[in-house]
Structures are given as structure tokens and as C-alpha cells.
Amino acid sequence: MLNFTDTEIAFQSKNLKDLRRAYWLFKVVSYPWIVKTAKQLTPVFLKLRLPIKGLIKATIFKQFCGGETIEECKNRIEELGKFGVGTILDYSVEGKITDEDFEYTTRIILSTIEKAKESETIPFAVFKITALGRFDVLEMASNPAIRPTETAMDEIQIVKNRFERICEAAAFHQVRLFLDAEETWIQPVLDAWTWEMMCKYNQQRAIIYNTVQMYCHDRLSFLKEQLEKSRKAGIVYGVKLVRGAYMEKERERARALGYPSPIQADKPSTDFDYNQALRFMVEHHAHFAFCAGTHNEESSLLLAELMQEKQLDKSNEKFFFAQLLGMSDHISYNLANAGYNVAKYVPFGPVREVLPYLLRRADENTSVAGQTGRELGLISEELKRRARCSGKLT
């Protein structure tokens, strides 16, 4: 039986210094006013070139990121691999707007695919389409009511060419590739391009994976549609299943523009659809390969139970669990210890460039009900357990 309260297994890779740093970090982010102040002041301090980069790198960066470069992530990749946890290298630089930046990012993503080809402990590569082109260009490509200019059409094609280069490299090296989800008003072009790549590369096994956000109320029906399409096309449909990342932005835009919100009415509805999606894909596992990207204990246990009921091998490459680095180690390490396929998203990039990601992680831990308290409680239990063991030894 899986036991997510086993802190000895959960924190087996952490020494006392690591645990204490994590404890104080989560303690700090448990105060919303501190996170809010940090979000406002940190970019200002960096812009003024105040010497805070070292502090950031030694604290929040060390908790949630693997390094500033792929090479700097080497130790973290090896550390995770020792305990049966894979690495998904995620270049987490955001907000770029020039073609030069988009080309540079494309090369970095291709480098992560090369790295994954070389390492058995890197089961997936990943990228966001908004890292390859301007948001407004993708919005035009997603909206059939907009007739792009010739210049815009050329720009859309350039973005698509980058997209296809990455997918082609993944297929050539047989590295499975996650395409991260985006806001609903640019998701259509991503779904369409991803489907094209699946039809090209997913005949024998899933190489290309679409990300499905279950906080959108239409995604369960979307998965059912993809099953029928995949059957007809004779391919394996790859899915990274998540709850979602843009809820407030989605609701605000729907209110502002006067259309029905695409987001579920409440969290229980999202949780219900997420678990239904797990059941659906396990039931039709001949046509799906998927990764449950979740920090939710109930959903993680459910997938493990469904696999057991269907007598599906824990090591079957069609089934994966994934969590973010620095969070939910009690899920990741206990699943890996039980023999399931598990990987951690390991963000990397220059400290200044990944700051938006880091501040979002801090904000998420503050806003997600119970997240920080759960992390603190588990770390506290492990610190107490080690103190008891140390006392017995002396």
C-alpha cells in the first residue's frame, strides 16, 4: 500500500541543512504579505543591481530550480535518479518578444532533447509554444474570425517551423515531448499543431504529448473526441493531465469580454473531472499514454489503484506521475519507491530570467489551500523523526 505520510522515504535525498532551508522557506511563503511584498520589490532590487542574486540563488532558486544552465542541473539530475525519480528539464525563461530570443530558446529546447537522449533518467523534454513566438501572433492563429495579414501569416509560419523542428528532433531521438498548455484563447492552434505532429510521429508509441487542463469544463469531452480521432488515425494519443494554471486570468477575460467562462465552477468540479479523465484513459490505455501531473494525493492514489485493478505493470512507459521540483516530495519519492514511473519538472535558466517563475511558485504555495501547511507539516515530522533517531543512536 502506498503511504504518502512516510517522511523517511519522502525526504531520503535531503540532509538536515536541506530540510531546514526548505522549512524556513515554506514558513516565509506561508505569510501572503511577505510574498506580495517580495513580488513587488525583488524585480526593482534586481533592476537597481542590488546584490540580492546570491540570496535568491541560495534560497528559493535552490528549492525550485536545478541550475542556471543544463550543465548546472547535472547534480540534481543524478540526485533524483539515485532514488528512481526522473528529470524533466524545463527552460523556464518567460516574457521574451524578439525573434532572436525565440531562436535562442528554440536552441535551448533542442539541447534539452539532446540531453534526454543521452540519459535514461530524463524521460521527457518539454516546452511552451509561447516561448517560440509572440502571444498576439498565436492568438491570431487560434481565432478563425481573424484574417491575418500576409506579414502575420509569415510570422505564424515561422513559429510553426520552430514548433516542427522541436517535434522532429524529439521523434528522431525517440525522446518523449510534452507541449505545455496555454490560455484557452491560444490553445486551439496548439491543439491543432500538436495533433498534426502526433499523426506524424505517434504511430508506434507516444512521442508527442498534448497537455490537457481539467479546470476547463470541456476537457473531458475533448479527451473522448481525441480517443475517436486516434482510433481512426491509428495513433497513440499522448496526454499530460493537469488541473490548470490560468484560472483567474481566464475568468477575468471572460467577464471583460462578456462570454461564458471556460473554467469549472469550483475546485470539486475540477477534481471530479480530473479523476474521471484518469479512469477514462486507463480504461482505454491501448490508445493513450499519459502522465498525471499532479500534487493531489487522492488523484495519485487513484491512478495507482486503477493500474493495479487493470493489472498494468508499474513500470509500463505509458503511465507516469510528475510533480514540480521542491514540492510534494512525499508523493514523488513514495511513488518511485513503490516502483511507479515518476519524474520531477526541473526548471532552469539565469536567476534573473526565471524570477517570474519563482515568484509564481511562491505565490502558488501561498494561495493553494493547504499546500504550504502540508509541506511544513511533513518537513516538521521528518525533522522530529531524525531527532528521535539521533537520540537513540547517542
ZAVO-282894 format. One record per residue: x, y, z of N, C-alpha, C, CB in turn; residue in three letters. Coordinates in steps of 0.001 Angstrom, whole numbers, plus 500000, padded with zeros to 6 digits. Atoms other than C-alpha are relative to their C-alpha. Glycine has a CB too. Example, Ala and Ser with C-alpha at 12.3 -4.5 7.8 and 13.67 -1.06 7.14 Angstrom:
REM ZAVO-282894
500890498810500000512300495500507800500900501200500000499008500027501246ala;499180498810499940513670498940507140499230501090500730500414500462498585ser;
This chain:
REM ZAVO-282894
500844498801500000500000500000500000500878501246500000499046500007501226met;499292498735500011501220503497499147499714500770501283499606500830498772leu;500156499217498773501809505655502192500710501336499812500567499231501244asn;499406498698500250502346509336501421500421500720501275499037500853499240phe;499567499380498744502946510074505113501362499472500455498959499754501093thr;498686500542499644506227508116505147501061501043499671500284498656499246asp;499062498904500244508572511064505559501443499521499859499911501009501123thr;498635500526500145511690508896505808500310499767498527500176498682500803glu;499829500204501441511200507881502183499883501333499266498953498992499459ile;500252498732500696509860511298501143501231500894499953498866500744500672ala;498871499076499904512996513135502282501345499282500075499834500888501211phe;498771500790499923515613510414501871501168500666499274499762498617499422gln;498911499349500742517582512591499449500475501286500663499554500300498585ser;499714498718499368517696515581501835500819499823501276498700500736500310lys;499291499964498724520258516256504526499324501025500913501512500346499793asn;500632499094499035519450518302507631500014501444499524500696499900501344leu;499913498631500506520623521525506009498924500260498953501389500267499408lys;501034499869501028518319520938503020498617500128500633500037498795499045asp;501319499991499350515350520217505287499737501303500729499882498840500975leu;500193498753499249515900523243507482499809501191499072501189500252500925arg;500192498915500970516262525534504468498584499954499422501048499905498860arg;501344500147500551513044524140502977498946500413501026499761498551499546ala;500973499655498959511249524522506314499847501514500107500427499409501361tyr;500089498555499822512120528200506670499477500687498752501354500570500372trp;500530499422501236511368528892503012498477499894499957500612499302498775leu;501455500159499985507861527422503277499364500799501135499630498520500131phe;500502499184498895507450529190506610499819501446499550500959499930501208lys;500070498621500490508175532522504932498843500175499021501323500399499329val;501055499828501010505832531935501989498612499686500558500280499108498792val;501321500210499389503051530964504396499349501325500392500121499095501235ser;500536498667499701502644534713505008499749500733498683500981500816500917tyr;500300499371501294500836536228501986500605501390499837498514500091499818pro;499480498635500132502014539762502769501485500005499647499773500779501296trp;498580500081500335505658538672502550500165499676498510500710498930500875ile;499930500371501417505092537021499154499616501185499115499077498794499709val;500450498840500772503203540064497890501078501076499947498714500576500599lys;498936498989499944505969542409499027501200499576499158500438500241501457thr;498858500513500769508681540185497521499747500114498494500284498531500377ala;500348499902501422506852540111494162500168501422499490498561499529499766lys;499890498596500395506837543904494115501435500514500041499136500852500895gln;498687499406499778510332544611495407501156499284499300500271500038501454leu;498861500746500553512542541818494024500385500469498595499678498514499967thr;499608499510501334512370542937490353500635501389500056498784500033499077pro;499434498659499848513099546503491480501438499920500487499155500840500974val;498651500162499457516121545413493509500973499510498931499984499025501180phe;499133500524501057517490543454490559500273501065498945499366498761499349leu;499834498933500993516901546358488188501000501038500488498651500670499692lys;499058499049499403518829548608490588501373499374500237499444500533501315leu;498752500753499863521576545961490589500456499878501452501088500658499182arg;499661500259498606521409545490494328500445498537500137498783500309500941leu;499395501348499928523384542380495424499098498965500686501327500074500745pro;500899500992499396520468540014496054499944498694499202498599500581500121ile;500034501221500810521083537450493306500487498792500792500851500173498742lys;499458501106499206523178535321495665499003499477501008501255500435500713gly;501015500401499029520424535312498279498886499210499323499421501231500711leu;501059500698500742517811534297495698500473498610499597499578500809498746ile;499497501285500492520023531546494286500178498994501129501324500197499274lys;499766500902498867520767530127497751498718499574500704500914500660500994ala;501245500296499292517119530030498823498923499487499041499498501250500734thr;501147500425500806514068529980496552500442499345498690499092501197499704ile;499492500603501231516105529213493403500480498575500259501142500849499415phe;499481501333499662517835526271495085498869499025500284500935500078501213lys;501133500866499681514470524913496254499255499544498754499045500716500930gln;500900500274501116512612525100492940500677499863498639498994501073499922phe;499308500054501289515291525130490196501223499088500067500418501407499561cys;498862500905500053518049522804489046501323500703499815499812499024498906gly;498776499260500278520581525441487975499722501072498975501116499064499513gly;500175498952501005521164528291485575500183499466498581500982501137500254glu;499774500618501300522248526006482725499698498503500096501461500243499515thr;500192501454500010521697522404481658501137499319500757499921499465498546ile;498842500588499326525208521610482869499894500146501513501292500650499502glu;500153499795498558524451523102486293498944499078500608499637501448500283glu;501048500911499511521457520736486556500509498581500201498831499981499031cys;499473501363499995523731517694486362499880499332501363501445500007499567lys;500041500605498664523980517123490120498570499681500426500651500932501027asn;501403500239499626520219517465490594499428498808499236499146501260499731arg;500455501138500805519544515011487742500498498693500620500496500130498531ile;499422501210499413521902512471489325499389499701501363501518500143500127glu;500579500169498668520488513039492815498599499401499923499956501341500734glu;501345500542500175516913512423491654500067498564499491499185500875499029leu;499895501321500592517978509423489592500384498910500985500988500031498902gly;499616500986498983519534507690492611498797499394500703500915500637501025lys;501195500457499281516061507385494094498855499655499049499542501068500986phe;500990500450500965514269506343490919499070501080499489499199498931500595gly;500821498879500464512905509809490130500656500619498775499812501064501121val;499477499426501228513336511111486593499998501524500029499197499509498822gly;499911498547500139514052514672485488499375500438498688501463500469500080thr;500524499355501208512135516838483026500579501404499992498404500018499965ile;499342498699500049514367519782482135499079501029499352501333499907499230leu;500977498997500437512195522882481793500658501376499977498753500006500931asp;499410498669500135513746526079480433498916501024500307500603500223498565tyr;501117499228499453511644528483482469500143501507499838499843499685501443ser;499878498570500302512553531825480920498726500443499282501277500297499123val;501287499543500526509413533835480121500092501450499520498903499863501073glu;500171498592500346508320537100478526500872500518498881500244500807501175gly;499161499541501099510618537205475503499127500441498819500982498885499565lys;500848499457501072509413539142472432500711500133498657499476501344500408ile;499273499816501260512160539194469778500278498671499328501309500743500240thr;499671501208500760512919536709467030501320499399500457500062500312498506asp;498702500481499525516484536487468304499835499175501275500955501184500251glu;500262500729498759515217535429471747499277498689499725499178500861500961asp;500766501211500310512755532930470256500898498936499373498830500329499054phe;499071500954500607515506531331468172500951499430501052500800500671498866glu;499111500469498931517799531153471195499287498975500874500490501184500861tyr;500775500933499187515058529484473238499797498682499275498651500606500369thr;500162501224500790514430527005470428501258499137500091499690500342498525thr;498736500754499913518111526023470523500173499373501388501201500925499684arg;499898500559498642517979525569474309499089498778500134499626501073501068ile;500933501137499925514914523304473987500566498804499248498614500386499423ile;499371501092500752516690521270471322501149499385500804500516500510498631leu;498919500518499155519614520951473753499468499105501107500796501149500606ser;500587500865498968517301519514476414499616498644499407498762500676500637thr;500311501270500675516200516884473888501281499179499831499329500257498611ile;498716500682500120519849516048473208500416499410501345501080500969499480glu;499646500475498665520434515757476957499151498793500384499828501121501034lys;500897501120499679517402513475477350500385498749499224498542500374499698ala;499568501143500811518671511267474530501158499274500669500408500458498589lys;498796500571499382521893510726476498499737499354501353501045501070500160glu;500218500416498612520284509986479870498723499198500178499959501208500901ser;501172500833499713517964507192480963499128500597501099500439498597500400glu;500763499414498893516868509325483927499281501287499590500926500283501178thr;500765498855500503515379512074481710498964499452499021500939501079499309ile;500981500685500840512159510510480379499255500894499010499014499328500866pro;500750499081500860510668513637478749500782501294499805498607500299500602phe;499639498595500184511522517016477265498695500789500008500819500232498658ala;501215499190499903509095519944477467500259501398499462499503500071501459val;499901498582500357508403523399476032498610500617499920500745500177498657phe;501227499222500171505782526122475798500040500686498639499831501047501146lys;500027499379501322504667527419472424500212501503500078498684499702499307ile;499791498561499845504715530980473787501477500343500175499205500519501190thr;498556499761499976508487530552474119500576500090498596500706498898500778ala;499530500043501384508689530304470319499492501151499152499592498711499370leu;500578498930500803506628533283469180499120500910500827499206499426498855gly;500779498996499278504634536331470151498573499517500280499962501304499206arg;501322500431499570501380535796472021498924500450499015499696500541501394phe;501054499492500885499326538011469680499980499271498661500185501494499768asp;499939500783501239500527536002466686499278498666500187501472499762499572val;500683501261499705499345532766468300498501500215500188500597499350501253leu;501425499682499849496057534452469184499332500128498639499815501299500804glu;500543499895501357495513535325465527499842498621499363500906500882499128met;500028501337500596496334531759464502498897499132500596501346499317500184ala;501012500802499303493791530417467013498575500463499737500260500028501477ser;501332499418500161490875532664466058499600500020498532499956501423500582asn;500397500056501416489132531768462780499311501277499522499078498818499773pro;500669498755500378487311535128462861500995501080499577499151500508501158ala;498970499024500357490622536964462409500675499566498697501051500148501146ile;499295500272501256492090537195458924501366500664500071499187500517498759arg;498670499406499837495836537668459403500498500647498711500994498940500459pro;499335499389501142497806539956457127501052499051499454500634501350500388thr;498965500851500587500417538491454836501228499937500912500399500520498602glu;498858499960499074503122539600457281499743499110501211500280501447500457thr;500355500829498850501270537939460161500033498519499632498609500382500531ala;499971501392500447500869534744458132501435499479499937499326499863498623met;498595500388500051504614534698457564500533499735501413500838501095499303asp;499531500157498627505214535131461302499431498738500636499624501223500833glu;500612501237499500502772532340462133500772498792499476498505499911499581ile;499272501120500597504647530054459748501379499834500629500136500201498491gln;498690500074499346507977530925461377499877499296501351500601501415500183ile;500227500641498705506576529939464782499731498507499807498816500672500741val;500312501409500258505183526722463326501249499225499596498932499880498906lys;498759500670500396508551525922461769500850499663501223500800500884499026asn;499257500289498758510213526225465202499363498828500739500044501251500921arg;500776501062499346507486524038466676500313498641499368498480500297499904phe;499773501257500717508021521383463995501440499525500127499641500161498531glu;498590500379499808511820521458464359500182499273501323500914501244499950arg;499876500619498678511487520617468039499367498620500000499348500882501079ile;500693501297500049508973517821467435500779498992499156498574500170499432cys;499210500885500861511100516396464621501232499485500738500422500735498713glu;498811500418499237514181516338466873499621498967501052500677501219500673ala;500458500955498992512200514571469606499740498639499366498728500515500697ala;500300501258500681510991511959467137501279499310499525499065500249498811ala;498746500568500499514455511479465642500767499300501123500872501099499368phe;499263500562498865515975510847469077499134499112500888500590501116500830his;500938500808499214512890508996470378499923500487501451500415498520499964gln;500174499357498696512556511429473276498567500506500092501026501172500205val;501388499567499843509015511910474531499948501480500366499283499153501074arg;500021498543499941507960515554474392498642500523500472500340500586498632leu;501199499333499509505418517491476462499869501374499349500035500127501540phe;500313498658500462503790520525474864499087500626501050499326499986498571leu;500765499418498902502647522654477772498778500761499498500884500923500820asp;501247499325500347499135524101477757500151501515500114498858499513500901ala;500005498544499970498348527775477277498597500504500348500468500578498639glu;501323499432499789495416530153477775499038499486498928500060501545499986glu;500973500628500909492205528933476144499905500708498657498632499971500647thr;500179499293501272492210531648473501501194499859499056499745501463500265trp;498957500384500955495528530448472055500204498489499969501317500693500347ile;499869501458499979495089526746472856499593499328498687499170499439501119gln;500405500689501241493290525924469558501131499744499014498947500797499314pro;498912500233500955496382526409467404500970498964500547500743501315499687val;499119501007499396498447524366469861499401498611499860500253500319501483leu;500658501303500168495898521535469815500116499515498554498512500088500412asp;499979500372501422495835521598466001501399499574499560499512501174499132ala;498626500338500397499604521625465515500484498734500700500950501166500314trp;499603501200499259500089519003468211499399498751499366499569500107501473thr;500650501131500666497579516719466500500748499623498714498524500339499682trp;499240500267501221499494517067463217501273499220500309500347501313499286glu;498747500659499628502721516043464945499751498596500551500754500840501034met;500341501341499509501036513121466708499732499057498834498770500058500932met;500310500847501166499726511816463397501280499603499263499037500735499034cys;498736500262500686503270512014462054500923499088500795500705501299499711lys;498981500657499197505209510585464998499501499006501042500782501016500675tyr;500504500845498913502901508640467352499388498681499529498978500758500785asn;500606501244500504502140505566465253500317498797500885500479499725498582gln;499593501178499228504098503046467352499914500230501507501416499601499629gln;500027499623498585504363504830470695499798501508500076501320499563500743arg;500213498567499847503584508245472087501343500711500124499112500295501230ala;498835499117499936506360510739471357499531501416500353500786499992498643ile;500533498651499798504303513943471262498827499933500975499557500637498646ile;501043499975498966502128514736474302499353501385500063500591499617501385tyr;500737498761499780499432517403474499499699500135501493498684500028499159asn;500360499785498605498687518987477883498531500397500093500902501082500643thr;501457499786499862495038518897478969499722500538501396499193498669499745val;500286499332498734493896521305481703498552499730500410500262501525499890gln;501334500449499625490944519817483541499188501050500754500109498769500834met;500839498943499451489858523085485119499143500658498926500860501044500686tyr;500910499607501090488320523772481702498888498965499924500758500116498618cys;501114500949499857484854522237481781499747499145498762498749500748500335his;500230500788501214485053520891478204501075498954499738499908500913498817asp;498855500850500315488238518848478541499720498506500073501112500322500918arg;500330501424499980486638515517479421499402499594498661499021499676501152leu;500558500282501319484608515656476225501086500106498927498837500966499687ser;498868499885500924487784516787474421500777498687499942500933501155500426phe;499268501269499964489568513610475558499233498885499290500281499595501446leu;500816501016500673486686511477474348500048500177498484498543500068500493lys;499870499727501438486888513174470952501358499532499478499815501508499716glu;498654500404500423490638512547470797500139498480499924501047500566500962gln;499981501460500069490066508859471517499479499526498658499170499392501134leu;500584500412501278487829508510468477500908500376498830498617500637499817glu;499099499568501066490202510523466292501248499113499950500400501474500201lys;498790500818499940493178508454467485499753498602499468500519499926501425ser;500362501325500529491410505183466744499999500013498476498614499562500527arg;500092499908501464490697506308463193501368500230499364499046501130499598lys;498687499681500552494222507647462690501028498907500276500489501313500566ala;499078501077499666495849504562464225501233500462500752500418499300498761gly;498872499479499225497999506502466682499735499863501500500267501475499638ile;500119499932498547498668506648470420499938501479500383501202499265500718val;500153498600499618497415509921471917500716500241501328498498500386500105tyr;499238499692498792499878511359474440499383501156500763501444500324499648gly;500631498974499163498495513387477348500815500255501252498578499586500379val;499587499618498652499966515298480238498758500614500637501246501014499997lys;501261499583499384496972515705482536500291500886501213499149498763500415leu;499805499065498887496953518749484827498660500625500363501044501104499635val;501215499284499620494369520755486711499919501346499290499948500198501519arg;500020498757500755495352524110485219500760501123500662498604500425499776gly;499082498983499494497380527281485579499541501443499814501306499833499345ala;500352498613500338495465530340484380498580500374500432500145500219498504tyr;501400499876499621492181530303486306499536501450500116499767499294501303met;500445498618499787491968533950487419500033500792498703500873500689501053glu;499888499297501278493170535265484065498852499621499064501349499688499336lys;501087500477500857490594533122482237498663500619500420499913498461500050glu;501277499466499515487707534267484432499895501503499765499830499697501488arg;500010498555500197488683537927484239499771500360498538501309500607500488glu;500187499713501423488909537849480429498567499709499570500983499179499154arg;501384500347500341485542536092480149499036501090500477499614498637500623ala;500848498920499478483952538766482362500152501269499163500347500294501472arg;499734498759500731485606541616480476499413499986498596501490500243499921ala;500475500097501390484596540349477024498582499461499884500926499119499204leu;501396500397499993481197539042478052499689498654499388499229501000499312gly;500315501352500464481447535364477165500038499049501188500994499539498890tyr;500025500944498867480823532294479379501407499547500368499129498775499664pro;498681500430499555483827531356481477500239498547499601500142500173501526ser;499671501389500343485589528226480196500418499169501207501104499976498974pro;499468500638498805486613527405483775498886499351500815500756501016500853ile;500954500697499140484865524937486075499472500940501090500657498755500636gln;500632499139498997482505526453488642500757500011501315498579499555500243ala;499304500078498719484570525253491596501063498894499941498994499737501159asp;498927500990499972487524523101492620499484498559500034500884500247501196lys;500504501381500031485441519960493408499633499525498598498794499877500896pro;500338500382501380484226520008489797501257499669499209499219501129499299ser;498723500275500661487801520192488565500569498666500468501006501132500274thr;499493501255499450488856517380490894499232498803499452499919500018501525asp;500838501098500504485939515227489749500367499678498555498495500365500103phe;499672500235501403486740515701486052501416499454499839499844501290499201asp;498628500512500078490451515104486649500009498490500251500917500726501024tyr;500020501426499667489759511756488285499229499189498967499390499791501379asn;500733500682501073487201510862485619500892499816498774498729500794499621gln;499081500105501138489843511572482984501013498875500222500733501339499775ala;499092501112499693492251509202484743499313498670499738500478500072501465leu;500750501248500205489592506491484768499809499719498504498624500073500708arg;500266500148501429488788507115481106501252499541499249499489501325499414phe;498788500355500739492387506911479918500545498630500401501067501056500218met;499586501349499607493212503828481978499110498964499323499945499834501540val;500943500915500662490082502151480580500363499812498528498555500531500123glu;499671500054501424491288502971477053501512500148499793499240501104499227his;498552499827500022495003502623477683500652499498498717500607499296501171his;499433500435501278495530500904474339500204501187499064499090498953499335ala;499933498841500894495026504325472721500596501241500653498627500323499493his;499439498853499279496504506635475386501334499636500649499011500499501069phe;498849500034499097499857507230477014499921501311500756501401499819499227ala;500225498743499288499748509756479791500834500132501263498552500131500351phe;499302499635498774501440511500482659499042500798500866501299500812499700cys;500842499278499054499435512567485703500869501054500686499345499026501050ala;499260498905499396500954515944486517499174500581501128500351501084498956gly;500860499582498897499511516499489964500717499963501337498774499124500059thr;499539499997498609500312517385493566498886499522500915500477501408500421his;501174500442499250496991515897494641500169498536500411498709500185499158asn;499786501360499495497316512825496843498899499044499549500078500013501522glu;501122500862500371493843511475496066500113499533498553498674500732500211glu;499875500369501414494398511561492301501172499057499775500165501249499136ser;498842500878500136497830509977492644499687498583500475501181500562500782ser;500407501314499494496440507146494758499017499321499054499375500136501389leu;500999500557500914493538506713492341500665499362498792499021501086499547leu;499339500559501181495820506223489347500736498709500351500980501023499397leu;499306501226499575497921503692491262499007498851500171500769500241501323ala;501020501030499798494750501801492231499414499518498677498887500532500896glu;500547500374501304493382501862488681500968499108499243499680501247499174leu;498992500836500657496630500450487342500027498608500614501391500649500098met;500012501295499323496508497706489952498778499185499597500028500190501519gln;501233500685500388492897496858489097500099499406498607498824500956500066glu;499863500464501386493794496530485409501223499107499800500083501191499060lys;498778500804500018496946494580486299501021500555498997499667498541499659gln;499038499319500857499066497133484477501324500137500739499468501389499562leu;498682499963499381502779496950485165500359501425500428501058499450499033asp;499626498676499489504011499827487319501052500673499123500520499883501428lys;498907499440500798506997500268485018499608500242498535501199499070500058ser;500474499770501358504871500489481848500227501456499616498508499629499868asn;499638498634500382506170503549479981498802500871499622500961499958498849glu;501195499216500333502601504595479111499453500779501187498924499091499462lys;500571499389498793501953505673482717501091500665500823499260498945500851phe;499040499235499214503844508390484548499288500911500988500908500821499083phe;500418498971499051503418510656487546501057501101499941499834499418501473phe;499014498917499989505050514097487725499596501085500988500163500599498593ala;500184498863499097505470516868490265501125501005499751499982499537501500gln;498993498961500134507429520108490420501129499785501004499371501383500192leu;498869500047499096510904520164491918499742500916501198501298500402499269leu;500143499192498792510823521379495506498648499917500662500278501401499686gly;501342500137499455507211520404496105499550498543499970499016500876499222met;500652501316499965505294517259497088500964498825499876498989499916498900ser;499062501125500002508327515055497654499379498752500624501279500377500750asp;500641501167499376506106512824499792499233499175498975499053500446501122his;500669500732501087504200511914496620501051499394499072499040500940499200ile;499014500454500995507154511671494230500836498824500486500918501142499625ser;499053501014499539509551509635496348499309498731500478500852500559501112tyr;500713501219499588506959507273497810499474499233498794498839500351500941asn;500403500685501235505604506522494331501197499296499361499377501004499000leu;498802500599500597509119505929492999500473498800500809501126501039499895ala;499583501102499128509963503744495999499119498771499814499969500440501460asn;500933501106500227506877501648495218500110499423498591498580500464500249ala;499757500562501320508088501111491644499295500678498852499622498610500005gly;500701499283501077505990503623489686500954500934499259498811500804500568tyr;499233499044500798507346505862486914499693501414500489499673499855498480asn;500179498661499443507869509309488429501088500926499473500022499961501548val;499009499004500413509579512479487243499680501337500653500035500143498454ala;500130498645499488510158515957488571500276501000498868500970500232501197lys;499681498858500844509891519105486488501160500750500655498749500936499800tyr;498831499301499468513312520735486950500239501264499169501264499072499987val;499795498746500728513230524383485849501460500421500047499113501111500578pro;498648499458500000516484526033484851500015501271499155501026498956499459phe;499838498740500726517719529330483463500666501021500899498640500530499494gly;499372498951499190519506532502484601499048500491501087500438501178499110pro;500828499610498857518270533652488011499064501143499645500878500398501181val;500838498855500357517024536990486681498871499603499061500843501089499357arg;500973500358501035515220535321483790498894499082500513500706499335498844glu;501023500923499485513396532682485836499279500573501218500637498656500364val;500638499388498838512346535120488549498473499981499923500478501421500151leu;501467500092500059508728535313487257499478498613500383499516500352498602pro;500387501366499630508528531515487563500117499806501504500872498965499261tyr;499772500197498568509980531565491079498957500725500845501396500479500381leu;500998499246499244507612534261492297498625499361499862499954501460499527leu;501277500699500180504702532329490821499935498758500880499799499612498526arg;499975501165499108505780529216492733499729500420501438501356499272499906arg;500230499503498647505905531226495947498539500396500180500920501196500302ala;501394499570499941502501532722495182499068498795500036499662500898498803asp;500827501203500052501072529288494374499964499301501354500521499039498925glu;499947500657498697502236527843497675499215500773501052501445499837500448asn;500776499183499075500566530744499455498506499863499747500413501459499890thr;501415499934500350497275530620497558499305498647499956499849500664498682ser;500645501313500072496659526883497114499683499518501415500909498969499256val;500453500366498649494620525778500117500759498794500534498498499705499998ala;499344501113499336496692523632502456501377499648499491499162498831499894gly;498728500410500607499787523463500200501185500254500936500215500744498678gln;498860499663499146502233525309502460499935499269501332500056501504500237thr;500156500711498731500818523787505639500370498539499888498584500123500496gly;499655501412500222501164520321504189501513499814499910499327499476498714arg;498548500092500134504791520905503178500678500197501357500514501043498988glu;499400499724498697505641522392506576499789498843500975499420501284500584leu;500308501103499099503907519588508444500856498783499741498556499628499883gly;499195501171500356505758516863506565501472500206500342499851499691498511leu;498604499717499671509135518547506938500205499957501510500425501373499439ile;499911500023498530508487519052510667500032498576500529498821500758500622ser;500036501398499560507631515374511070501326499305499743498875499246499293glu;498726500638500316510832514326509339501122500519500902500357500232498531glu;498995499454499086512941516690511446499878499363501385499858501532500103leu;500225500648498700511356515213514595500455498544499965498510500080500394lys;499612501414500121511891511658513327501513499856500058499460499393498686arg;498534500076500000515571512324512681500570500328501379500586500957498949arg;499554499654498639515955513938516100499839498796500935499197501217500548ala;500230501198499169514431510824517734501036498929499706498585499436499765arg;499013501011500402516713508529515739501392500369500488500009499831498475cys;498697499543499544519730510629516594500140499796501495500212501468499642ser;499984500207498561518805510469520255500206498559500374498734500492500603gly;499844501433499740518560506702520146501419499551499745499041499191499141lys;498636500402500356521943506417518473501019500463501028500369500550498634leu;499057499494499011523618508552521111499715499467501394499971501507500016thr;
